[in-house]
Amino acid sequence: MQDHWAIVGAGIAGIAAARRLVAAGRRVTLVDKSRGIGGRMATRRFGDLQFDHGAQFVTARGEIFSAALAGLEAEGHAAPWAGQGHVGTPGMSALPKGLAAGLTVLGNQEIRLLGRGPAGWTLSTADGPAAVEGNGGFAGVVLAVPAPQAMPLATSAGVVWPGLAGVRYAPCWALMLAFDQGALDLAQSLRPSGDAAIGWIARDDSKPGRQATRATVVVHATPAWSRAHLEETQEAVAAHLLSAFRAATGATAEPAYAAAHRWRYALVEEALGKPFLWDPALGIGACGDWCIGARVEAAFDSGDGLGAAITG
């Protein structure tokens, strides 16, 4: 087998694992079901509007992620914001894009099955083997997707990891709003106290590096509210959360734009309690924030740790 590794999932954990492997001289291909990269480190664009509708900012406590974040800031991909932490510039998606510079990433590939033969690992979509160079001969596979998605992939390869089924996520509905400039009097960020529906409100246009033509706001619903309304339509959720937003802020202006987005796996509630999973005999591992806890740095540390374990 050639020393070519496949990483399923191009979020922060997958990118961190890839960086570590590439630094050790391994060849790596990241495969993701989405067109872009970064997972919840996302920026949604509508015409001249943009919203950080997933992770709002990042913080760093450890040396490894602090160094990576400092590098991103030096390169212009990140900047401090509102005393909260760092944000991507000009959008949150700039952070994973900066970290993934030089890596090979293939989008629009939803991997459903894994197989391992004499020549190496094979990744398959619903239509058969994925159109990925080196497929069928991968030396190893890293699963850098949410635990509920990693478990069936591991099972398809005959791999059982105790504890994986116990990982729990909270969902999150996000509401994106745009208002005419001057129509909204709102702080940079707000956590309404005791609000049953809303857990966080952010003025996206207050973040550094934005060139907003309108006031843009992201509203994140609480885990309990999101879970209770998980299967409602985007239109119904947008109407509910807009009403709650007005009640929480006193805003009366009519938004020029309003849309909701559902994050099914948004916030880790019950983590694995291990930094990553790794089977050196088979050459398969798994990583993500779900291993450690609900922080972007946890995802990075999990992927970086797995990459270090693979390279020895």
Disulfide bonds with the S-S distance in Angstrom:
none
